Amino acid sequence: SNIVISGTGLFTPPHTISNDELVAAFNQYVDKFNADNAAAIEAGEVEALSHSSSEFIEKASGIKSRYAMYKDGIVNPDIMHPVFPMSEEGRTPEIVQMGVAAAKDAMAQAGKTAEDIDMVIVSSTFRQRDYPGMSVEIQRDLGIKGFAYDMGIACSSATFGIINAFTALKAGTAKCVLFVNPEFTTPGLDFKDRDSHFIFGDVATAAILEPEENAKPENAFRILDTKQQTEFSDNIRSDSSYADYCFDSLPANRYAFKQRGRKVFKELLPLVTNFIGEQLQENSIAAEEMKRMWLHQANINMNNFAVKKLLGRMPTELEAPVVLDEFANTASSGSVIAFHKYKDDFVSGDRGLICSFGAGYSIGSLLVEKV
Ligand code: CO8
């Protein structure tokens, strides 16, 4: 039978940080660093740091603001990271809190209760502990029977997770899947790094997948086709590891997201446009026949270039909606946020594409049709 996404959910964290607020903290940090190191800078032993700018951020990326679970530490030039209690026995990790909230939203939209669901997939870039699985804690907190597992492949965690749910339903290993996608990215960023301090925000998304005959049609989207591709690149990389305590001296920002942004832009763009072009061809669908492309949200210029290549013209706002301005890059969640916010105007038979691309490199895509 056909498999549908019968509902989606979104959890928006409590705090917003505008570019101006982020840049003000960063520039105060830079001024203090340069003053504290004036003699070494003068002697050529230390490199002076440069200011960040809101204009650069918006022009280079399309980002105007981001959400954060914890704001105070990030915008304090003496701290420059989120401050929150450590995960330990008896304390619910943020990833679980965020995931549960998004899951409840998706379950409400699909009209499902815990009893209806028999499988939970939690797919995200980070795990707040190695085990027991975040997914199993989310499953317990929602009162779901059956089984749950964690998975992730950075930027494509969401699309690959939804595709796993789809294949499990196709194979009959599950009857109704809750997909959860909590992206608690802010602890993974080096807020002292000018090149990347503005890129990410926190969010969680979720979705319910099930056979079409069991689903309420109102919000249901039939999955017509899925496609995945990976090709190794370490142009986007983080080296943090469970084994870090074994090493005597660790670089201070070893945990942090690092990228060669220009290279990523140049290498990923042709991979993505070829990939989407192939998928459309394999399904005998012309790009113009698609009402919408819910694309990965890393960079507005990259999305515009990609759609321009496919359509032969610039997309309208509704052909390739942007949520980057409000949410920033949310690792793997961007395309699902776009889908969640921009799908209510679809009528039966309208088609669209949910597509992620990024670290790995990884690309994941689902061609969907409104039931
Ligand atoms: N303020 C002012 N100036 C700046 C700043 C700043 N904040 N940052 C850099 N500059 C300067 C640079 O130093 C440079 O100066 P110069 O020309 O003198 O050398 C100039 O501005 C131009 O810099 P860039 O060439 O770096 O600028 P770009 O126009 O290339 O824009 C971007 C940088 C925005 C990073 C852009 O390259 C980009 O978005 N590329 C695509 C990257 C991409 O898609 N990455 C995928 C992201 S990964 C992902 O989505 C999930 C990964 C896992 C999640 C991890 C969560 C923490």
Residues whose N, C-alpha, C, O or C-beta is under 5 A from the ligand:
A	BS01	CO8	H51 S52 S53 F56 A60 S61 T125 A154 C155 T185 G188 L189 R194 D195 F200 I236 F257 G261 R262 V264 F265 A298 N299 N329 A331 F357 G358 A359
